[in-house]
Amino acid sequence: MIHSISDFNWLSVIAAFIPYFLLGALWFTLLFKKQYIISLGKENHPEQKPAPIFIIGPAVCCLFITIATALLMHLLKIDSYQSAVEFAIIVGIGYLVANTMNIAINPNIPRPISYGLISGVYHLTGILMVCIILFAMQ
């Protein structure tokens, strides 16, 4: 199964990874910045410049998600845009949103439902983009 990694288009992986990562930057610093800060209970804290791990970490995670998605789409022989979208919804809700909600439900996140929705919908939107780009470039 892993040997299939060499069989798919790595340019499509990069082309899908970049917008997924950039969407996160826009999502959490522009589109839903205030809601995200509130979900973390930091609305009364002074704004700080993020440490490099808060930029590099999500980039690495998005890259791994994109590579795994490309591998699964290749192995499952996704052969239409409809199948790519269906796959994205299954993976998005079944793994990314569910895992994000699970992570949010802990004592360190003061508003877990809000955090889970903001972050989960980001990942669902991102994986939809990834799957469409990967299919378009196969």
N, C-alpha and C positions, 0 to 999 in steps of 0.2 A: 504494500500500500504506500509506504513512504517513498519508494522509488519513483512513484508517479509525480513527485514534486518536479522532477526534471522534465516532465512531459508538458507542462503548461507554460503559458506565455507570461514570463516574469515582468515584461513591460506593462501588461494589464494589471499585475499585482501592484506595481508602483503607481499606475494611473488610478487605481481604486483606493489605495492607501492615502494618497495625498489629500483628496477631498474629504475623506473620512476624518482624518486628523484635523484639517482646517475647519471642518464643521464644528468639531469640539471647541476649537479656539473661539469661534464666533458664538457658539451656543452658550458657553460659560462666561465669556467676558463681554458680550454685547447683547445677544438676544434675551437671555434669561439670567443675566448677572445678578440682579437684585433678588429674584426669587431663589436662586441658588444660594446666595449668601444667607438669606433668611432660613432656608432649609437646613443650613449648617449651624444656625444659631449665632452667626457672626455679624449680624446687622449693626451692632453697636461697637464693633472693633474697627480701629483705623485700617485703612487699606494698605496692604504691603505688597512689595514686588515679589512675585513667586520665585521660590528657589528653583534651580535647574531641574531637580527631580520631578517637579510638577509640570514640566514641559516634556522632558525626555521620557519619563515614565509612561504617560499616556500615548506618546508616539510609538514606543516599543510595543505597548499593548495593542494598539490599533494595527500595527504591522503584523503581529502574530495572529490577530483575528482575521485579517485580510488573507494571509497565507493559508490558514486553516480553511477558510471559506472557499478559496480557490481550489484547494485540494479536494474538498468535499464535492464541490460543483463538478470538478473533473471526473471524480470517481462515480458520482451519481449520473453522469452524462446529462446534465441540464441542457435541454435542447430548444428552449423557447423563452421569450421574455416572461410569459405567464409562469412558466416553471421556475424561473429565476426569482420572480416576485413571491411566489408561493414558498419557495425555499427560504427566502429572506424573512418572511413572516414567521415561519416555523422556527428558524434559528433565532430570529430576533426576539420573539416572545418567549419561546421555550428555553432559551439559554441566556441571552443577554439581558432581557428585561427581568426575567425571574431571578437571575443571579444578582443583578443590581438591587432588586428589592430585598433579597436575602441579606446582602451586605448592609443595606440601609437599616435593617431592623436590628439595631444594637444600641446599647446605652450611650454611645458617643455621637449618635446622630439625633439631635433633638426633634426633628420633624421628618421621620423616616418615610412617610408616604409621599410628602412633597419632594424630598430628595430622590426617592425611587422613581417617581414620575418624571421629574426633570431629567435625570440621568438615563433612565430606561428609555424614554422616548428619543433621546439623543442617539442611543445605540440602535434602536429600531430604525430610525431615519438613516443613520450611517450605514447599517448593514443592507438596507434597501438600495442605497447608492452603490455600495460595493458590489452587490450581486448584479445590478444592472450594468455597471461598467465592466465587470469581469465577463459577463455574457457577451456584451457588445464587442469586446476585444478578443474573444476566443478564436 
